[in-house]
Amino acid sequence: MSLLGIPGFQPIALSILKGGFDTILLVFLGTSFVAGGRYIMDSQFTLPRSVQSEVIKWSPISDTIARKADIPREVPLVLWYKENSMLAENPDSCTGIIGAYSLVRSGELPCFTPGPISDIEVIEQLTLAAQEFKVRCPDINYYTQNPEMIKHCYFAYNAGAGAASQLDANDSAYVMNNFDEAHTNMTYADIELGTVVVTQLGAWPTHLAIQSLIVSQLDLDGEERPLSFTLLDVSTRAYDWITTTVNSWGKEVLGIDGNMAFPEHRDIGNETCLADPHLIGNILLRPAINPVTITPILTQDVHGCSYSLPGIDISSAQDSTVTIQAPMPGEVSTFTDRWHNTTIRIENEEWIIYMLHPRSYIVKEGPVRRGQAVGVMGAVGNATGPHVHYTIYDKVNDTFVDPKAFLP
């Protein structure tokens, strides 16, 4: 077909499917999800505003973790809230933000050092929690909506699979507290705390609250975002999945361990806007880690001088929605450029880096640390699939540079 000047099968299929998903979502979602989300968040299933902002920030990461573990996307955030109120700080009990009592006590996991933790450490712990949740409840999957099964699985995470198989999750304070009048101020027997009267929401009403918040995407001022935001969020998730599926048709699968190997003979002679980076400077300011956090792979070598943003394209061998991290410390800003590319920009005294196409930002504008999670990889703008277009500008030598020299 390309010989006739017609695009190949995959772009056509993706365009049709993308349009189809958008149409279906527009027809069937309507405003009921948003209205329902507002009702739940304003009813007894109310999370503190500070927790709501954390849910909005972390929901894309939770979705990625949940998809890999094959559990509902709300679960990692529910476990974090139940075990540590969504605080990024390990408690003194050594059990981390995920309440890994049995895993730590058995020696399967070491003590989680008490004190504040980084975003990357939060992701690592939520991943461990998701994996343990699946181990204790193997019949659940990403698409499960059955309330009784979800309740049972939360009970199994908290009390163990054995107890969950013999007892009713509807009688568990951990699962059901404050769900309704019949489940208010329930008592709970805890390994660390003994028997206590519970005031916090149980896992099931928390699940409903987080689910509604993700769908309605409330802002911090308590006003609903436009319905188009909700449609775009759901549509992007569907399109991510269908893009990965269609792009895999008839293609060789890349190595699952990830491969950042550059071609032996690099054909970048036409990229004349590149020059050598400065060598003497503050090494602590230098970009030093890959922006893609999980099994990064090179999908396209240096290109982009023609539109003044030369860089390389990095994707992931495992997932289309992995976390993007800051390769260096600096001040971060986010924007959409004239080509409709979403962009994360980080600048310090010596360098500026650009990371294009994220599906979402998970950082506020301001200072960031090297290794801090700043976004989720996507394909927003002029992109054929989920990846990060990674550009580095040398402020000292006043030039763009080859990112290859800055990757581990």
C-alpha positions as CSV (number, residue, x, y, z in Angstrom):
1,M,0.0,0.0,0.0
2,S,2.9,2.3,0.7
3,L,3.9,2.1,-3.0
4,L,0.6,3.7,-3.9
5,G,1.2,6.5,-1.4
6,I,-1.3,5.1,1.0
7,P,-0.2,4.6,4.7
8,G,0.4,1.0,5.8
9,F,-2.2,-1.1,7.6
10,Q,-1.1,-0.3,11.2
11,P,-1.6,3.5,11.0
12,I,-5.0,3.1,9.4
13,A,-6.1,0.5,11.9
14,L,-4.9,2.7,14.8
15,S,-6.8,5.7,13.5
16,I,-10.0,3.8,13.0
17,L,-9.7,2.2,16.5
18,K,-8.9,5.5,18.1
19,G,-11.9,7.2,16.5
20,G,-14.1,4.2,17.4
21,F,-13.0,4.3,21.1
22,D,-13.6,8.1,21.3
23,T,-17.1,7.7,19.8
24,I,-18.1,4.8,22.1
25,L,-16.8,6.7,25.1
26,L,-18.7,9.9,24.2
27,V,-22.0,8.0,23.7
28,F,-21.8,5.7,26.7
29,L,-20.0,7.5,29.5
30,G,-22.1,10.7,29.5
31,T,-22.1,12.7,32.6
32,S,-23.2,9.9,34.9
33,F,-19.7,8.9,36.0
34,V,-18.8,12.5,36.9
35,A,-22.1,13.0,38.8
36,G,-21.6,9.7,40.5
37,G,-18.1,10.5,41.5
38,R,-19.2,13.8,43.0
39,Y,-22.0,12.0,45.0
40,I,-19.6,9.5,46.4
41,M,-16.9,12.0,47.3
42,D,-19.4,14.3,49.0
43,S,-21.1,11.5,50.8
44,Q,-19.7,9.4,53.7
45,F,-16.9,8.1,51.6
46,T,-14.9,11.3,51.9
47,L,-11.1,11.3,51.7
48,P,-9.2,14.3,53.0
49,R,-8.4,16.9,50.4
50,S,-4.6,16.3,50.8
51,V,-5.2,12.6,50.1
52,Q,-7.4,13.5,47.1
53,S,-4.5,15.5,45.6
54,E,-2.2,12.5,46.1
55,V,-4.7,10.2,44.4
56,I,-4.8,12.4,41.4
57,K,-1.0,12.6,41.3
58,W,-0.5,8.9,41.7
59,S,-3.4,7.4,39.8
60,P,-1.4,6.9,36.5
61,I,1.3,5.1,38.4
62,S,-1.2,3.0,40.3
63,D,-2.7,2.1,37.0
64,T,0.6,0.9,35.5
65,I,1.5,-1.1,38.6
66,A,-2.0,-2.7,38.7
67,R,-1.9,-3.7,35.1
68,K,1.3,-5.5,35.5
69,A,0.1,-7.3,38.6
70,D,-3.4,-7.9,37.0
71,I,-5.4,-6.3,39.8
72,P,-7.9,-3.4,39.8
73,R,-6.2,-0.1,39.3
74,E,-7.4,1.4,42.5
75,V,-5.8,-1.3,44.7
76,P,-2.3,0.0,45.1
77,L,-3.6,3.4,46.3
78,V,-6.2,1.8,48.6
79,L,-3.4,-0.3,50.3
80,W,-1.2,2.8,50.7
81,Y,-4.0,4.8,52.2
82,K,-5.1,2.0,54.5
83,E,-1.6,1.2,55.7
84,N,0.0,4.7,55.9
85,S,-2.6,7.4,55.0
86,M,-0.8,7.9,51.6
87,L,2.2,9.4,53.4
88,A,5.6,9.0,51.7
89,E,7.3,8.1,55.0
90,N,8.1,4.6,56.4
91,P,6.7,4.1,59.9
92,D,8.9,3.0,62.8
93,S,7.4,-0.5,62.6
94,C,9.8,-1.5,59.7
95,T,6.7,-2.6,57.6
96,G,6.9,0.3,55.1
97,I,4.0,2.3,53.6
98,I,2.3,-1.0,52.6
99,G,2.0,-2.7,56.0
100,A,4.1,-5.7,55.0
101,Y,3.9,-7.3,58.5
102,S,4.2,-10.9,57.5
103,L,6.8,-10.4,54.8
104,V,9.1,-8.5,57.1
105,R,8.5,-10.7,60.1
106,S,9.2,-13.8,58.0
107,G,12.5,-12.3,56.7
108,E,11.2,-12.4,53.1
109,L,11.7,-8.6,53.0
110,P,14.2,-6.6,55.0
111,C,13.1,-3.8,57.4
112,F,11.9,-0.7,55.5
113,T,14.1,2.0,57.0
114,P,11.9,4.4,59.0
115,G,11.7,8.0,57.6
116,P,10.8,9.9,54.4
117,I,11.2,8.0,51.1
118,S,11.5,9.1,47.5
119,D,8.9,8.8,44.8
120,I,10.9,5.9,43.3
121,E,10.8,4.1,46.7
122,V,7.0,4.7,46.9
123,I,6.7,3.0,43.4
124,E,8.8,0.1,44.5
125,Q,6.7,-0.5,47.6
126,L,3.4,-0.2,45.8
127,T,4.7,-2.7,43.3
128,L,5.5,-5.1,46.1
129,A,2.1,-4.6,47.6
130,A,0.4,-5.2,44.3
131,Q,2.3,-8.4,43.8
132,E,1.5,-9.7,47.3
133,F,-2.2,-8.7,46.8
134,K,-2.3,-10.9,43.6
135,V,-0.5,-13.8,45.4
136,R,-3.1,-13.8,48.2
137,C,-6.0,-13.4,45.8
138,P,-5.0,-15.0,42.4
139,D,-8.6,-15.1,41.0
140,I,-8.8,-11.3,40.8
141,N,-7.8,-9.4,37.6
142,Y,-7.4,-5.8,36.3
143,Y,-11.0,-5.8,35.1
144,T,-12.7,-7.2,38.2
145,Q,-15.7,-5.2,39.4
146,N,-17.4,-7.8,41.6
147,P,-17.7,-6.1,45.0
148,E,-17.6,-9.4,47.0
149,M,-14.5,-10.6,45.3
150,I,-12.7,-7.2,45.8
151,K,-13.7,-7.2,49.5
152,H,-12.5,-10.7,49.9
153,C,-9.2,-9.8,48.4
154,Y,-8.7,-6.8,50.7
155,F,-9.5,-9.1,53.6
156,A,-6.9,-11.6,52.3
157,Y,-4.2,-9.0,52.0
158,N,-4.9,-7.8,55.6
159,A,-5.6,-11.1,57.4
160,G,-4.1,-13.7,55.1
161,A,-5.7,-16.0,52.6
162,G,-6.5,-18.6,55.2
163,A,-8.6,-16.3,57.4
164,A,-10.3,-14.8,54.3
165,S,-11.3,-18.3,53.2
166,Q,-13.1,-19.0,56.5
167,L,-14.5,-15.6,57.6
168,D,-16.8,-13.0,55.9
169,A,-15.1,-9.9,54.6
170,N,-18.3,-7.9,55.4
171,D,-17.5,-8.4,59.1
172,S,-14.0,-7.0,58.8
173,A,-13.3,-3.5,60.1
174,Y,-10.3,-3.2,57.8
175,V,-12.6,-3.8,54.8
176,M,-15.9,-2.3,55.7
177,N,-15.7,0.4,58.3
178,N,-17.9,3.4,57.7
179,F,-19.4,1.8,54.6
180,D,-22.9,2.4,56.1
181,E,-24.6,2.7,59.5
182,A,-24.3,-1.0,60.2
183,H,-20.5,-0.8,59.7
184,T,-19.6,2.3,61.8
185,N,-16.9,2.4,64.4
186,M,-16.1,-1.3,64.0
187,T,-13.4,-3.0,66.2
188,Y,-10.3,-4.3,64.7
189,A,-7.6,-6.6,66.0
190,D,-4.2,-5.6,64.8
191,I,-0.8,-7.3,65.2
192,E,0.9,-4.0,66.3
193,L,-2.0,-2.1,67.9
194,G,-4.1,-4.8,69.6
195,T,-7.9,-4.3,69.5
196,V,-8.9,-0.8,68.5
197,V,-12.1,1.0,67.5
198,V,-11.6,2.0,63.8
199,T,-12.5,5.5,62.6
200,Q,-10.8,5.5,59.2
201,L,-12.6,4.4,56.1
202,G,-12.4,0.7,55.4
203,A,-10.7,-0.6,52.2
204,W,-14.0,-1.1,50.3
205,P,-15.4,2.4,50.8
206,T,-11.9,3.8,50.2
207,H,-11.9,1.8,46.9
208,L,-15.2,3.4,45.9
209,A,-14.0,6.8,46.8
210,I,-10.7,6.5,44.9
211,Q,-12.5,4.9,41.9
212,S,-14.9,7.8,41.7
213,L,-12.1,10.4,42.2
214,I,-10.1,8.9,39.3
215,V,-13.1,9.0,37.0
216,S,-14.4,12.4,38.0
217,Q,-10.9,13.9,38.3
218,L,-11.9,16.6,40.9
219,D,-9.6,19.5,41.2
220,L,-8.2,20.8,44.5
221,D,-10.8,23.6,44.7
222,G,-13.6,21.1,44.8
223,E,-14.9,22.0,41.3
224,E,-15.4,19.3,38.7
225,R,-13.1,19.3,35.7
226,P,-14.8,19.3,32.3
227,L,-16.3,16.0,31.1
228,S,-13.8,16.1,28.3
229,F,-10.9,15.5,30.8
230,T,-12.6,12.3,32.0
231,L,-13.2,11.2,28.4
232,L,-9.6,11.9,27.4
233,D,-8.3,10.0,30.4
234,V,-10.3,6.9,29.7
235,S,-9.8,7.2,25.9
236,T,-6.0,7.5,26.4
237,R,-5.9,4.4,28.5
238,A,-7.9,2.4,25.9
239,Y,-5.7,3.8,23.1
240,D,-2.5,2.9,24.9
241,W,-3.7,-0.7,25.1
242,I,-4.9,-0.9,21.5
243,T,-1.7,0.9,20.2
244,T,0.5,-1.7,21.9
245,T,-1.6,-4.6,20.5
246,V,-1.8,-3.3,16.9
247,N,1.9,-2.3,16.8
248,S,2.8,-5.8,17.8
249,W,1.0,-7.4,14.8
250,G,3.6,-8.8,12.4
251,K,6.5,-7.2,14.2
252,E,9.5,-8.8,15.9
253,V,9.2,-8.4,19.7
254,L,12.1,-6.5,21.3
255,G,14.2,-8.1,24.0
256,I,12.2,-8.1,27.2
257,D,15.2,-7.2,29.3
258,G,15.5,-3.8,27.5
259,N,18.3,-2.7,25.3
260,M,19.7,0.8,25.1
261,A,22.5,-0.4,22.7
262,F,23.1,2.2,20.0
263,P,23.9,1.2,16.4
264,E,27.5,0.4,15.8
265,H,27.6,2.9,12.9
266,R,25.4,5.9,13.8
267,D,24.1,7.9,10.9
268,I,23.7,11.3,12.6
269,G,25.9,13.4,10.4
270,N,22.9,15.4,9.2
271,E,22.2,16.5,12.7
272,T,24.5,19.5,12.5
273,C,23.0,21.4,15.4
274,L,24.8,19.1,17.9
275,A,28.2,19.9,19.4
276,D,30.4,18.5,22.2
277,P,29.3,19.1,25.8
278,H,31.4,20.9,28.4
279,L,33.5,18.6,30.5
280,I,34.4,20.8,33.5
281,G,31.5,21.6,35.7
282,N,29.4,20.5,38.7
283,I,29.0,16.7,38.3
284,L,26.0,16.8,40.6
285,L,24.1,18.9,38.1
286,R,24.8,16.7,35.1
287,P,22.1,14.5,33.6
288,A,23.1,11.0,34.7
289,I,20.2,8.5,34.6
290,N,17.8,7.3,32.0
291,P,14.4,9.1,32.0
292,V,12.6,5.8,31.4
293,T,12.6,3.8,34.6
294,I,11.7,0.3,33.4
295,T,13.7,-1.7,30.8
296,P,14.4,1.3,28.5
297,I,15.0,0.6,24.8
298,L,16.3,2.9,22.1
299,T,13.6,3.2,19.4
300,Q,15.2,6.0,17.3
301,D,18.6,7.6,17.3
302,V,19.3,11.3,17.3
303,H,16.9,13.3,15.1
304,G,15.1,16.7,15.4
305,C,17.6,19.4,14.4
306,S,15.1,20.4,11.7
307,Y,12.6,21.5,14.4
308,S,15.2,22.7,16.9
309,L,14.8,19.9,19.4
310,P,17.3,17.2,18.6
311,G,17.2,14.1,20.8
312,I,16.7,10.3,20.9
313,D,13.5,8.3,21.4
314,I,13.4,5.9,24.4
315,S,10.5,3.5,25.1
316,S,10.1,0.5,27.4
317,A,10.3,-3.1,26.5
318,Q,7.7,-4.0,29.1
319,D,5.0,-1.4,29.3
320,S,3.6,1.6,27.4
321,T,2.9,3.7,30.6
322,V,6.1,3.5,32.7
323,T,7.3,6.3,35.0
324,I,9.4,9.1,33.7
325,Q,12.1,10.2,36.2
326,A,14.2,13.4,36.4
327,P,17.7,12.6,35.0
328,M,19.1,15.6,36.9
329,P,18.2,18.1,39.7
330,G,16.7,21.4,38.7
331,E,13.5,23.4,38.2
332,V,10.8,21.6,36.4
333,S,8.0,23.1,34.2
334,T,5.4,21.5,32.0
335,F,3.7,22.7,28.9
336,T,2.4,21.8,25.5
337,D,4.4,23.1,22.5
338,R,3.2,24.3,19.1
339,W,3.2,20.8,17.7
340,H,0.8,19.7,20.5
341,N,3.6,17.7,22.2
342,T,3.2,17.6,26.0
343,T,6.6,18.5,27.5
344,I,8.5,18.2,30.8
345,R,11.4,20.7,31.0
346,I,14.0,20.7,33.7
347,E,16.7,23.4,34.0
348,N,19.6,24.0,36.3
349,E,22.7,26.2,36.2
350,E,24.4,24.1,33.5
351,W,21.9,22.0,31.6
352,I,18.3,22.0,30.2
353,I,16.5,18.8,29.3
354,Y,13.3,18.2,27.5
355,M,11.1,15.1,27.7
356,L,8.3,15.0,25.3
357,H,4.9,13.1,24.9
358,P,4.1,12.2,28.5
359,R,0.5,11.1,29.0
360,S,0.4,12.9,32.4
361,Y,2.5,15.0,34.8
362,I,2.9,13.8,38.4
363,V,5.0,16.7,39.7
364,K,4.2,20.4,40.4
365,E,6.3,23.1,38.9
366,G,9.3,23.9,41.1
367,P,12.5,22.1,42.3
368,V,13.0,18.4,41.6
369,R,15.6,15.9,42.6
370,R,17.5,13.5,40.4
371,G,15.5,10.3,40.2
372,Q,12.2,11.9,41.2
373,A,9.1,10.7,39.3
374,V,7.9,13.5,37.1
375,G,5.5,11.9,34.6
376,V,4.1,8.9,32.8
377,M,5.3,7.9,29.4
378,G,2.8,8.4,26.6
379,A,2.2,9.3,23.0
380,V,0.6,12.8,23.2
381,G,1.3,15.0,20.3
382,N,3.3,14.2,17.2
383,A,4.1,10.6,18.2
384,T,3.4,7.2,16.7
385,G,3.6,5.3,19.9
386,P,4.4,5.7,23.6
387,H,8.0,6.9,24.1
388,V,10.1,9.8,25.5
389,H,11.8,12.1,23.1
390,Y,14.8,13.1,25.2
391,T,16.8,16.3,24.4
392,I,19.7,17.8,26.3
393,Y,20.9,21.4,25.9
394,D,24.3,22.5,27.3
395,K,24.0,26.1,28.7
396,V,27.7,26.4,29.2
397,N,28.6,25.7,25.5
398,D,25.3,27.1,24.2
399,T,24.5,24.0,22.2
400,F,22.4,20.9,21.9
401,V,24.4,17.7,22.7
402,D,24.1,14.0,22.0
403,P,22.1,12.3,24.8
404,K,24.0,9.1,24.4
405,A,26.9,10.4,26.4
406,F,24.6,11.0,29.4
407,L,23.1,7.6,29.7
408,P,24.4,4.9,32.1
